[in-house]
Amino acid sequence: MTDFPSTHTDLLDLPVATLATIAADGTPQLTEVWFLHADGELKLSLNTTRQKTKNLTARPQCALFLLDLENPYRYMSVRGRARIEPDDDYTFADRLGQKYGGADLRNNDNPGETRVVVTIEPSSIYPVDMNA
């Protein structure tokens, strides 16, 4: 469980965030992702066949960038490690889908594909407000 700065907790309800992972060649890969702030943690539901999931499995170092869409001079960067757990029965995926109007993440997956829950374990949190 992580205490996020009270000045930026509203960003934990954003519709999307940018996930940064490290590719095999050492370059960053950036992807917009759905996420859920649940039980004090930032969690994602990812399909195991996607490159970002493969990157996190091989190199769990990552960052999640939350940009205030109404004020791009205000954001929060959460850096840390990914903890990956299976979500074969879509329990977490269904929970995440509720944030997005009851979306069924199964519709994004092909037959035989599976999902994992990725929990970002922060090592540092950088809240920024260049307007302050």
Secondary structure, 3 states (H helix, E strand, C coil): CCCCCHHHHHHHHCCCEEEEEECCCCCEEEEEECCEEECCEEEEEEECCCHHHHHHHHCCEEEEEEECCCCCCEEEEEEEEEEEEECCCCHHHHHHHHHCCCCCHHHHCCCCCCEEEEEEEEEEEEEEECCC
